[in-house]
């Protein structure tokens, strides 16, 4: 009887381990298809009518409609404020975002370049 119980526990642990691996693999951002460059886009959006809606969370939810999750939206968001946000997207993602209800306009911005390091003097 003990052998049967220990075998069942082993099977259950193996199944749980397989599920954990599958879940972590699904959580990892999928690589972009070859040839799809990422650029900075700015989206102008409708301001939510409900006073209690946080602008940043609202922007994440709009972008999540294209990317599939709020977590994915957070990972590509560059700036977010009331009525606008910018994010690093492929051209295809930006085109799909422009069709989301609540998004007024999506325009490509000049990609930001890192500031040169200085010794504290301008």
N, CA, C and O atoms as CSV, one atom per row, in Angstrom:
chain,resi,resn,atom,element,x,y,z
A,1,UNK,N,N,0.816,-1.193,0.000
A,1,UNK,CA,C,0.000,0.000,0.000
A,1,UNK,C,C,0.856,1.252,0.000
A,1,UNK,O,O,0.540,2.227,-0.682
A,2,UNK,N,N,1.976,1.227,0.790
A,2,UNK,CA,C,2.844,2.398,0.838
A,2,UNK,C,C,3.483,2.651,-0.516
A,2,UNK,O,O,3.675,3.802,-0.908
A,3,UNK,N,N,3.814,1.582,-1.235
A,3,UNK,CA,C,4.423,1.736,-2.551
A,3,UNK,C,C,3.449,2.403,-3.497
A,3,UNK,O,O,3.860,3.268,-4.270
A,4,UNK,N,N,2.179,2.042,-3.471
A,4,UNK,CA,C,1.170,2.640,-4.332
A,4,UNK,C,C,0.995,4.118,-4.008
A,4,UNK,O,O,0.896,4.941,-4.918
A,5,UNK,N,N,0.956,4.467,-2.723
A,5,UNK,CA,C,0.812,5.871,-2.324
A,5,UNK,C,C,2.016,6.692,-2.759
A,5,UNK,O,O,1.863,7.813,-3.245
A,6,UNK,N,N,3.203,6.145,-2.590
A,6,UNK,CA,C,4.396,6.903,-2.975
A,6,UNK,C,C,4.471,7.066,-4.487
A,6,UNK,O,O,4.959,8.087,-4.971
A,7,UNK,N,N,3.994,6.074,-5.243
A,7,UNK,CA,C,3.959,6.195,-6.702
A,7,UNK,C,C,2.967,7.275,-7.115
A,7,UNK,O,O,3.232,8.052,-8.033
A,8,UNK,N,N,1.811,7.321,-6.427
A,8,UNK,CA,C,0.804,8.332,-6.745
A,8,UNK,C,C,1.332,9.728,-6.428
A,8,UNK,O,O,1.120,10.671,-7.191
A,9,UNK,N,N,2.022,9.850,-5.296
A,9,UNK,CA,C,2.598,11.142,-4.932
A,9,UNK,C,C,3.626,11.557,-5.974
A,9,UNK,O,O,3.685,12.725,-6.359
A,10,UNK,N,N,4.436,10.608,-6.432
A,10,UNK,CA,C,5.441,10.908,-7.464
A,10,UNK,C,C,4.799,11.371,-8.761
A,10,UNK,O,O,5.285,12.303,-9.401
A,11,UNK,N,N,3.705,10.721,-9.149
A,11,UNK,CA,C,2.994,11.098,-10.379
A,11,UNK,C,C,2.395,12.496,-10.228
A,11,UNK,O,O,2.490,13.317,-11.141
A,12,UNK,N,N,1.781,12.764,-9.079
A,12,UNK,CA,C,1.185,14.074,-8.848
A,12,UNK,C,C,2.252,15.157,-8.877
A,12,UNK,O,O,2.049,16.213,-9.477
A,13,UNK,N,N,3.396,14.902,-8.228
A,13,UNK,CA,C,4.493,15.882,-8.241
A,13,UNK,C,C,5.032,16.102,-9.648
A,13,UNK,O,O,5.367,17.228,-10.016
A,14,UNK,N,N,5.118,15.044,-10.429
A,14,UNK,CA,C,5.596,15.177,-11.808
A,14,UNK,C,C,4.630,16.023,-12.639
A,14,UNK,O,O,5.052,16.861,-13.436
A,15,UNK,N,N,3.335,15.794,-12.443
A,15,UNK,CA,C,2.332,16.581,-13.175
A,15,UNK,C,C,2.401,18.047,-12.765
A,15,UNK,O,O,2.344,18.932,-13.618
A,16,UNK,N,N,2.522,18.311,-11.466
A,16,UNK,CA,C,2.632,19.691,-10.987
A,16,UNK,C,C,3.883,20.371,-11.532
A,16,UNK,O,O,3.837,21.542,-11.910
A,17,UNK,N,N,4.996,19.648,-11.575
A,17,UNK,CA,C,6.228,20.217,-12.120
A,17,UNK,C,C,6.060,20.544,-13.596
A,17,UNK,O,O,6.514,21.592,-14.054
A,18,UNK,N,N,5.406,19.650,-14.349
A,18,UNK,CA,C,5.177,19.904,-15.778
A,18,UNK,C,C,4.281,21.118,-15.973
A,18,UNK,O,O,4.518,21.923,-16.873
A,19,UNK,N,N,3.259,21.258,-15.142
A,19,UNK,CA,C,2.380,22.426,-15.240
A,19,UNK,C,C,3.124,23.714,-14.906
A,19,UNK,O,O,2.897,24.742,-15.545
A,20,UNK,N,N,4.001,23.672,-13.920
A,20,UNK,CA,C,4.780,24.858,-13.553
A,20,UNK,C,C,5.696,25.273,-14.691
A,20,UNK,O,O,5.826,26.464,-14.975
A,21,UNK,N,N,6.331,24.313,-15.345
A,21,UNK,CA,C,7.210,24.619,-16.478
A,21,UNK,C,C,6.405,25.211,-17.625
A,21,UNK,O,O,6.833,26.181,-18.250
A,22,UNK,N,N,5.239,24.633,-17.906
A,22,UNK,CA,C,4.390,25.146,-18.986
A,22,UNK,C,C,3.913,26.560,-18.687
A,22,UNK,O,O,3.881,27.404,-19.582
A,23,UNK,N,N,3.543,26.827,-17.438
A,23,UNK,CA,C,3.076,28.166,-17.071
A,23,UNK,C,C,4.187,29.193,-17.177
A,23,UNK,O,O,3.951,30.311,-17.635
A,24,UNK,N,N,5.395,28.836,-16.762
A,24,UNK,CA,C,6.494,29.802,-16.855
A,24,UNK,C,C,6.880,30.044,-18.305
A,24,UNK,O,O,7.257,31.160,-18.660
A,25,UNK,N,N,6.794,29.027,-19.146
A,25,UNK,CA,C,7.094,29.214,-20.569
A,25,UNK,C,C,6.063,30.118,-21.219
A,25,UNK,O,O,6.409,30.920,-22.087
A,26,UNK,N,N,4.810,30.008,-20.821
A,26,UNK,CA,C,3.751,30.851,-21.378
A,26,UNK,C,C,3.905,32.295,-20.929
A,26,UNK,O,O,3.516,33.212,-21.652
A,27,UNK,N,N,4.471,32.510,-19.739
A,27,UNK,CA,C,4.620,33.864,-19.210
A,27,UNK,C,C,5.763,34.615,-19.865
A,27,UNK,O,O,5.783,35.845,-19.831
A,28,UNK,N,N,6.711,33.914,-20.459
A,28,UNK,CA,C,7.849,34.558,-21.108
A,28,UNK,C,C,7.386,35.186,-22.408
A,28,UNK,O,O,6.666,34.555,-23.182
A,29,UNK,N,N,7.797,36.437,-22.658
A,29,UNK,CA,C,7.417,37.109,-23.896
A,29,UNK,C,C,7.930,36.315,-25.088
A,29,UNK,O,O,9.087,35.898,-25.118
A,30,UNK,N,N,7.074,36.113,-26.052
A,30,UNK,CA,C,7.447,35.409,-27.257
A,30,UNK,C,C,8.332,36.310,-28.108
A,30,UNK,O,O,8.090,37.515,-28.180
A,31,UNK,N,N,9.356,35.749,-28.757
A,31,UNK,CA,C,10.215,36.583,-29.593
A,31,UNK,C,C,9.444,37.164,-30.770
A,31,UNK,O,O,8.499,36.550,-31.267
A,32,UNK,N,N,9.847,38.339,-31.210
A,32,UNK,CA,C,9.208,38.982,-32.351
A,32,UNK,C,C,9.580,38.210,-33.620
A,32,UNK,O,O,10.707,37.732,-33.750
A,33,UNK,N,N,8.636,38.091,-34.550
A,33,UNK,CA,C,8.955,37.428,-35.810
A,33,UNK,C,C,10.092,38.163,-36.522
A,33,UNK,O,O,10.232,39.382,-36.417
A,34,UNK,N,N,10.893,37.390,-37.245
A,34,UNK,CA,C,12.013,38.005,-37.966
A,34,UNK,C,C,11.495,39.082,-38.907
A,34,UNK,O,O,10.443,38.933,-39.529
A,35,UNK,N,N,12.248,40.159,-38.998
A,35,UNK,CA,C,11.890,41.248,-39.891
A,35,UNK,C,C,10.951,42.259,-39.267
A,35,UNK,O,O,10.636,43.269,-39.896
A,36,UNK,N,N,10.493,42.016,-38.046
A,36,UNK,CA,C,9.568,42.938,-37.389
A,36,UNK,C,C,10.358,43.783,-36.395
A,36,UNK,O,O,10.676,43.337,-35.293
A,37,UNK,N,N,10.662,44.983,-36.797
A,37,UNK,CA,C,11.386,45.888,-35.920
A,37,UNK,C,C,10.415,46.579,-34.969
A,37,UNK,O,O,9.246,46.791,-35.293
A,38,UNK,N,N,10.918,46.920,-33.803
A,38,UNK,CA,C,10.121,47.598,-32.797
A,38,UNK,C,C,10.476,49.078,-32.810
A,38,UNK,O,O,11.651,49.444,-32.836
A,39,UNK,N,N,9.448,49.929,-32.790
A,39,UNK,CA,C,9.628,51.382,-32.804
A,39,UNK,C,C,8.773,51.988,-31.695
A,39,UNK,O,O,7.894,51.333,-31.135
A,40,UNK,N,N,9.048,53.234,-31.399
A,40,UNK,CA,C,8.262,53.946,-30.405
A,40,UNK,C,C,7.050,54.573,-31.083
A,40,UNK,O,O,7.184,55.305,-32.063
A,41,UNK,N,N,5.859,54.276,-30.548
A,41,UNK,CA,C,4.615,54.837,-31.063
A,41,UNK,C,C,3.910,55.577,-29.939
A,41,UNK,O,O,3.989,55.182,-28.776
A,42,UNK,N,N,3.216,56.658,-30.298
A,42,UNK,CA,C,2.408,57.391,-29.339
A,42,UNK,C,C,0.947,57.203,-29.702
A,42,UNK,O,O,0.556,57.343,-30.860
A,43,UNK,N,N,0.146,56.882,-28.694
A,43,UNK,CA,C,-1.291,56.707,-28.899
A,43,UNK,C,C,-2.032,57.812,-28.167
A,43,UNK,O,O,-1.789,58.062,-26.987
A,44,UNK,N,N,-2.936,58.471,-28.877
A,44,UNK,CA,C,-3.838,59.438,-28.266
A,44,UNK,C,C,-5.145,58.699,-28.036
A,44,UNK,O,O,-5.696,58.087,-28.951
A,45,UNK,N,N,-5.637,58.763,-26.799
A,45,UNK,CA,C,-6.804,57.969,-26.433
A,45,UNK,C,C,-7.884,58.841,-25.817
A,45,UNK,O,O,-7.624,59.940,-25.327
A,46,UNK,N,N,-9.109,58.317,-25.857
A,46,UNK,CA,C,-10.210,58.992,-25.170
A,46,UNK,C,C,-9.941,58.954,-23.672
A,46,UNK,O,O,-9.452,57.955,-23.144
A,47,UNK,N,N,-10.261,60.034,-23.003
A,47,UNK,CA,C,-10.123,60.065,-21.550
A,47,UNK,C,C,-11.333,59.345,-20.970
A,47,UNK,O,O,-12.471,59.661,-21.319
A,48,UNK,N,N,-11.093,58.377,-20.084
A,48,UNK,CA,C,-12.229,57.632,-19.540
A,48,UNK,C,C,-13.200,58.551,-18.805
A,48,UNK,O,O,-12.778,59.447,-18.074
A,49,UNK,N,N,-14.499,58.329,-18.998
A,49,UNK,CA,C,-15.526,59.169,-18.393
A,49,UNK,C,C,-15.705,58.949,-16.909
A,49,UNK,O,O,-16.177,59.833,-16.194
A,50,UNK,N,N,-15.322,57.752,-16.440
A,50,UNK,CA,C,-15.481,57.463,-15.019
A,50,UNK,C,C,-14.361,58.119,-14.239
A,50,UNK,O,O,-13.186,57.938,-14.558
A,51,UNK,N,N,-14.716,58.873,-13.225
A,51,UNK,CA,C,-13.732,59.602,-12.435
A,51,UNK,C,C,-12.765,58.722,-11.676
A,51,UNK,O,O,-11.642,59.147,-11.405
A,52,UNK,N,N,-13.160,57.505,-11.321
A,52,UNK,CA,C,-12.306,56.642,-10.516
A,52,UNK,C,C,-11.310,55.826,-11.323
A,52,UNK,O,O,-10.501,55.107,-10.737
A,53,UNK,N,N,-11.342,55.911,-12.633
A,53,UNK,CA,C,-10.464,55.105,-13.469
A,53,UNK,C,C,-9.069,55.712,-13.525
A,53,UNK,O,O,-8.914,56.866,-13.927
A,54,UNK,N,N,-8.062,54.960,-13.132
A,54,UNK,CA,C,-6.679,55.401,-13.179
A,54,UNK,C,C,-6.220,55.445,-14.645
A,54,UNK,O,O,-6.364,54.463,-15.373
A,55,UNK,N,N,-5.669,56.589,-15.071
A,55,UNK,CA,C,-5.275,56.772,-16.475
A,55,UNK,C,C,-4.253,55.732,-16.916
A,55,UNK,O,O,-4.350,55.198,-18.020
A,56,UNK,N,N,-3.282,55.443,-16.068
A,56,UNK,CA,C,-2.252,54.484,-16.455
A,56,UNK,C,C,-2.831,53.078,-16.627
A,56,UNK,O,O,-2.504,52.383,-17.590
A,57,UNK,N,N,-3.677,52.666,-15.709
A,57,UNK,CA,C,-4.311,51.339,-15.813
A,57,UNK,C,C,-5.216,51.272,-17.043
A,57,UNK,O,O,-5.274,50.247,-17.722
A,58,UNK,N,N,-5.919,52.367,-17.326
A,58,UNK,CA,C,-6.768,52.442,-18.520
A,58,UNK,C,C,-5.913,52.242,-19.776
A,58,UNK,O,O,-6.292,51.494,-20.678
A,59,UNK,N,N,-4.760,52.911,-19.829
A,59,UNK,CA,C,-3.866,52.774,-20.981
A,59,UNK,C,C,-3.340,51.350,-21.106
A,59,UNK,O,O,-3.259,50.811,-22.210
A,60,UNK,N,N,-2.981,50.739,-19.979
A,60,UNK,CA,C,-2.519,49.343,-20.013
A,60,UNK,C,C,-3.602,48.424,-20.570
A,60,UNK,O,O,-3.309,47.533,-21.368
A,61,UNK,N,N,-4.847,48.634,-20.157
A,61,UNK,CA,C,-5.930,47.777,-20.631
A,61,UNK,C,C,-6.176,47.949,-22.135
A,61,UNK,O,O,-6.464,46.976,-22.833
A,62,UNK,N,N,-6.061,49.190,-22.633
A,62,UNK,CA,C,-6.208,49.393,-24.077
A,62,UNK,C,C,-5.121,48.647,-24.839
A,62,UNK,O,O,-5.405,47.949,-25.813
A,63,UNK,N,N,-3.882,48.796,-24.398
A,63,UNK,CA,C,-2.764,48.145,-25.076
A,63,UNK,C,C,-2.835,46.629,-24.926
A,63,UNK,O,O,-2.414,45.896,-25.821
A,64,UNK,N,N,-3.362,46.158,-23.810
A,64,UNK,CA,C,-3.497,44.712,-23.592
A,64,UNK,C,C,-4.425,44.071,-24.614
A,64,UNK,O,O,-4.296,42.880,-24.897
A,65,UNK,N,N,-5.352,44.831,-25.168
A,65,UNK,CA,C,-6.252,44.290,-26.193
A,65,UNK,C,C,-5.480,43.859,-27.433
A,65,UNK,O,O,-5.939,42.999,-28.185
A,66,UNK,N,N,-4.313,44.452,-27.649
A,66,UNK,CA,C,-3.475,44.085,-28.789
A,66,UNK,C,C,-2.419,43.060,-28.383
A,66,UNK,O,O,-2.135,42.121,-29.127
A,67,UNK,N,N,-1.841,43.245,-27.200
A,67,UNK,CA,C,-0.719,42.405,-26.781
A,67,UNK,C,C,-1.140,41.146,-26.031
A,67,UNK,O,O,-0.344,40.218,-25.884
A,68,UNK,N,N,-2.379,41.105,-25.559
A,68,UNK,CA,C,-2.858,39.899,-24.909
A,68,UNK,C,C,-2.891,39.923,-23.395
A,68,UNK,O,O,-3.611,39.125,-22.794
A,69,UNK,N,N,-2.141,40.809,-22.753
A,69,UNK,CA,C,-2.179,40.872,-21.286
A,69,UNK,C,C,-1.700,42.236,-20.806
A,69,UNK,O,O,-0.959,42.939,-21.494
A,70,UNK,N,N,-2.143,42.586,-19.610
A,70,UNK,CA,C,-1.694,43.841,-18.999
A,70,UNK,C,C,-0.202,43.769,-18.703
A,70,UNK,O,O,0.497,44.775,-18.818
A,71,UNK,N,N,0.297,42.592,-18.322
A,71,UNK,CA,C,1.721,42.426,-18.037
A,71,UNK,C,C,2.563,42.715,-19.289
A,71,UNK,O,O,3.601,43.372,-19.206
A,72,UNK,N,N,2.111,42.223,-20.435
A,72,UNK,CA,C,2.817,42.492,-21.688
A,72,UNK,C,C,2.767,43.984,-22.005
A,72,UNK,O,O,3.752,44.552,-22.478
A,73,UNK,N,N,1.627,44.620,-21.746
A,73,UNK,CA,C,1.496,46.060,-21.984
A,73,UNK,C,C,2.460,46.841,-21.098
A,73,UNK,O,O,3.097,47.792,-21.552
A,74,UNK,N,N,2.567,46.437,-19.830
A,74,UNK,CA,C,3.495,47.116,-18.914
A,74,UNK,C,C,4.941,46.991,-19.394
A,74,UNK,O,O,5.740,47.909,-19.212
A,75,UNK,N,N,5.273,45.856,-20.004
A,75,UNK,CA,C,6.663,45.623,-20.407
A,75,UNK,C,C,7.094,46.467,-21.606
A,75,UNK,O,O,8.290,46.661,-21.820
A,76,UNK,N,N,6.133,46.974,-22.396
A,76,UNK,CA,C,6.499,47.766,-23.571
A,76,UNK,C,C,6.155,49.245,-23.434
A,76,UNK,O,O,6.538,50.055,-24.278
A,77,UNK,N,N,5.429,49.601,-22.368
A,77,UNK,CA,C,5.015,50.999,-22.174
A,77,UNK,C,C,6.236,51.863,-21.866
A,77,UNK,O,O,7.075,51.491,-21.046
A,78,UNK,N,N,6.332,53.005,-22.519
A,78,UNK,CA,C,7.446,53.931,-22.324
A,78,UNK,C,C,7.026,55.084,-21.419
A,78,UNK,O,O,7.717,55.403,-20.452
A,79,UNK,N,N,5.896,55.706,-21.735
A,79,UNK,CA,C,5.345,56.795,-20.933
A,79,UNK,C,C,3.832,56.669,-20.947
A,79,UNK,O,O,3.247,56.163,-21.905
A,80,UNK,N,N,3.200,57.138,-19.867
A,80,UNK,CA,C,1.751,57.061,-19.791
A,80,UNK,C,C,1.234,58.254,-19.010
A,80,UNK,O,O,1.727,58.563,-17.925
A,81,UNK,N,N,0.230,58.923,-19.573
A,81,UNK,CA,C,-0.426,60.026,-18.870
A,81,UNK,C,C,-1.854,60.114,-19.373
A,81,UNK,O,O,-2.252,59.382,-20.279
A,82,UNK,N,N,-2.605,60.996,-18.791
A,82,UNK,CA,C,-4.012,61.142,-19.139
A,82,UNK,C,C,-4.152,61.524,-20.617
A,82,UNK,O,O,-3.645,62.562,-21.043
A,83,UNK,N,N,-4.832,60.692,-21.384
A,83,UNK,CA,C,-5.109,60.995,-22.787
A,83,UNK,C,C,-4.044,60.555,-23.773
A,83,UNK,O,O,-4.238,60.698,-24.980
A,84,UNK,N,N,-2.927,60.024,-23.298
A,84,UNK,CA,C,-1.879,59.596,-24.222
A,84,UNK,C,C,-0.944,58.601,-23.545
A,84,UNK,O,O,-0.795,58.592,-22.323
A,85,UNK,N,N,-0.327,57.774,-24.359
A,85,UNK,CA,C,0.756,56.916,-23.876
A,85,UNK,C,C,1.652,56.572,-25.043
A,85,UNK,O,O,1.241,56.654,-26.200
A,86,UNK,N,N,2.872,56.188,-24.738
A,86,UNK,CA,C,3.787,55.733,-25.781
A,86,UNK,C,C,4.312,54.364,-25.397
A,86,UNK,O,O,4.485,54.048,-24.220
A,87,UNK,N,N,4.564,53.555,-26.425
A,87,UNK,CA,C,4.997,52.183,-26.204
A,87,UNK,C,C,5.853,51.725,-27.377
A,87,UNK,O,O,5.746,52.236,-28.492
A,88,UNK,N,N,6.698,50.752,-27.093
A,88,UNK,CA,C,7.531,50.152,-28.133
A,88,UNK,C,C,6.749,49.010,-28.760
A,88,UNK,O,O,6.463,48.007,-28.106
A,89,UNK,N,N,6.398,49.171,-30.060
A,89,UNK,CA,C,5.547,48.224,-30.768
A,89,UNK,C,C,6.097,47.942,-32.155
A,89,UNK,O,O,6.904,48.708,-32.682
A,90,UNK,N,N,5.654,46.838,-32.743
A,90,UNK,CA,C,5.928,46.603,-34.155
A,90,UNK,C,C,4.911,47.420,-34.955
A,90,UNK,O,O,3.913,47.886,-34.405
A,91,UNK,N,N,5.163,47.586,-36.230
A,91,UNK,CA,C,4.213,48.315,-37.081
A,91,UNK,C,C,2.846,47.624,-37.081
A,91,UNK,O,O,1.814,48.294,-37.067
A,92,UNK,N,N,2.837,46.290,-37.097
A,92,UNK,CA,C,1.588,45.541,-37.098
A,92,UNK,C,C,0.819,45.758,-35.789
A,92,UNK,O,O,-0.397,45.946,-35.812
A,93,UNK,N,N,1.516,45.733,-34.657
A,93,UNK,CA,C,0.850,45.983,-33.376
A,93,UNK,C,C,0.277,47.392,-33.329
A,93,UNK,O,O,-0.827,47.593,-32.822
A,94,UNK,N,N,1.011,48.366,-33.848
A,94,UNK,CA,C,0.531,49.749,-33.857
A,94,UNK,C,C,-0.704,49.884,-34.739
A,94,UNK,O,O,-1.641,50.603,-34.393
A,95,UNK,N,N,-0.709,49.199,-35.870
A,95,UNK,CA,C,-1.870,49.240,-36.763
A,95,UNK,C,C,-3.088,48.644,-36.062
A,95,UNK,O,O,-4.183,49.200,-36.144
A,96,UNK,N,N,-2.906,47.515,-35.373
A,96,UNK,CA,C,-4.018,46.891,-34.644
A,96,UNK,C,C,-4.477,47.778,-33.492
A,96,UNK,O,O,-5.674,47.864,-33.218
A,97,UNK,N,N,-3.538,48.440,-32.815
A,97,UNK,CA,C,-3.898,49.340,-31.719
A,97,UNK,C,C,-4.762,50.485,-32.226
A,97,UNK,O,O,-5.692,50.912,-31.542
A,98,UNK,N,N,-4.463,50.983,-33.414
A,98,UNK,CA,C,-5.219,52.114,-33.952
A,98,UNK,C,C,-6.693,51.766,-34.184
A,98,UNK,O,O,-7.525,52.663,-34.319
A,99,UNK,N,N,-7.019,50.474,-34.231
A,99,UNK,CA,C,-8.395,50.034,-34.461
A,99,UNK,C,C,-9.140,49.713,-33.163
A,99,UNK,O,O,-10.324,49.378,-33.195
A,100,UNK,N,N,-8.454,49.816,-32.025
A,100,UNK,CA,C,-9.085,49.517,-30.734
A,100,UNK,C,C,-10.020,50.657,-30.355
A,100,UNK,O,O,-9.664,51.829,-30.480
A,101,UNK,N,N,-11.210,50.311,-29.895
A,101,UNK,CA,C,-12.171,51.318,-29.441
A,101,UNK,C,C,-11.569,52.106,-28.289
A,101,UNK,O,O,-11.078,51.526,-27.321
A,102,UNK,N,N,-11.608,53.426,-28.396
A,102,UNK,CA,C,-11.027,54.292,-27.374
A,102,UNK,C,C,-9.698,54.889,-27.791
A,102,UNK,O,O,-9.219,55.833,-27.163
A,103,UNK,N,N,-9.094,54.348,-28.848
A,103,UNK,CA,C,-7.833,54.886,-29.369
A,103,UNK,C,C,-8.166,55.814,-30.530
A,103,UNK,O,O,-8.779,55.401,-31.514
A,104,UNK,N,N,-7.754,57.072,-30.404
A,104,UNK,CA,C,-8.064,58.068,-31.426
A,104,UNK,C,C,-7.032,58.104,-32.545
A,104,UNK,O,O,-7.372,58.253,-33.719
A,105,UNK,N,N,-5.752,57.965,-32.158
A,105,UNK,CA,C,-4.691,58.108,-33.156
A,105,UNK,C,C,-3.443,57.404,-32.642
A,105,UNK,O,O,-3.165,57.421,-31.443
A,106,UNK,N,N,-2.689,56.780,-33.554
A,106,UNK,CA,C,-1.407,56.159,-33.228
A,106,UNK,C,C,-0.384,56.686,-34.228
A,106,UNK,O,O,-0.560,56.535,-35.437
A,107,UNK,N,N,0.675,57.298,-33.731
A,107,UNK,CA,C,1.708,57.842,-34.607
A,107,UNK,C,C,3.078,57.350,-34.170
A,107,UNK,O,O,3.362,57.208,-32.980
A,108,UNK,N,N,3.917,57.096,-35.164
A,108,UNK,CA,C,5.280,56.663,-34.861
A,108,UNK,C,C,6.109,57.876,-34.450
A,108,UNK,O,O,6.060,58.929,-35.086
A,109,UNK,N,N,6.861,57.706,-33.385
A,109,UNK,CA,C,7.733,58.758,-32.875
A,109,UNK,C,C,9.174,58.441,-33.253
A,109,UNK,O,O,9.509,57.318,-33.629
A,110,UNK,N,N,10.000,59.448,-33.142
A,110,UNK,CA,C,11.420,59.200,-33.341
A,110,UNK,C,C,11.897,58.358,-32.169
A,110,UNK,O,O,11.666,58.708,-31.012
A,111,UNK,N,N,12.553,57.265,-32.464
A,111,UNK,CA,C,13.007,56.376,-31.399
A,111,UNK,C,C,13.961,57.124,-30.477
A,111,UNK,O,O,14.878,57.801,-30.942
A,112,UNK,N,N,13.744,57.001,-29.163
A,112,UNK,CA,C,14.610,57.719,-28.227
A,112,UNK,C,C,16.026,57.150,-28.253
A,112,UNK,O,O,16.228,55.945,-28.396
A,113,UNK,N,N,16.982,58.033,-28.115
A,113,UNK,CA,C,18.369,57.599,-28.033
A,113,UNK,C,C,18.857,57.850,-26.623
A,113,UNK,O,O,18.476,58.839,-25.997
A,114,UNK,N,N,19.687,56.973,-26.123
A,114,UNK,CA,C,20.176,57.188,-24.753
A,114,UNK,C,C,20.974,58.491,-24.669
A,114,UNK,O,O,21.690,58.867,-25.597
A,115,UNK,N,N,20.830,59.155,-23.543
A,115,UNK,CA,C,21.586,60.381,-23.326
A,115,UNK,C,C,23.051,60.033,-23.110
A,115,UNK,O,O,23.364,59.036,-22.461
A,116,UNK,N,N,23.948,60.851,-23.650
A,116,UNK,CA,C,25.367,60.545,-23.413
A,116,UNK,C,C,25.695,60.758,-21.931
A,116,UNK,O,O,25.145,61.635,-21.264
A,117,UNK,N,N,26.599,59.930,-21.456
A,117,UNK,CA,C,27.002,60.101,-20.059
A,117,UNK,C,C,27.826,61.375,-19.946
A,117,UNK,O,O,28.663,61.681,-20.796
A,118,UNK,N,N,27.559,62.110,-18.861
A,118,UNK,CA,C,28.292,63.353,-18.642
A,118,UNK,C,C,28.961,63.289,-17.289
A,118,UNK,O,O,28.655,62.422,-16.470
A,119,UNK,N,N,29.864,64.201,-17.064
A,119,UNK,CA,C,30.524,64.269,-15.771
A,119,UNK,C,C,29.826,65.258,-14.855
A,119,UNK,O,O,30.416,65.738,-13.888
A,120,UNK,N,N,28.561,65.566,-15.160
A,120,UNK,CA,C,27.798,66.495,-14.345
A,120,UNK,C,C,27.748,67.891,-14.923
A,120,UNK,O,O,27.046,68.748,-14.387
A,121,UNK,N,N,28.470,68.148,-16.003
A,121,UNK,CA,C,28.469,69.460,-16.647
A,121,UNK,C,C,27.648,69.384,-17.916
A,121,UNK,O,O,27.677,68.378,-18.624
A,122,UNK,N,N,26.919,70.440,-18.201
A,122,UNK,CA,C,26.115,70.469,-19.420
A,122,UNK,C,C,26.880,71.045,-20.553
A,122,UNK,O,O,26.356,71.147,-21.663
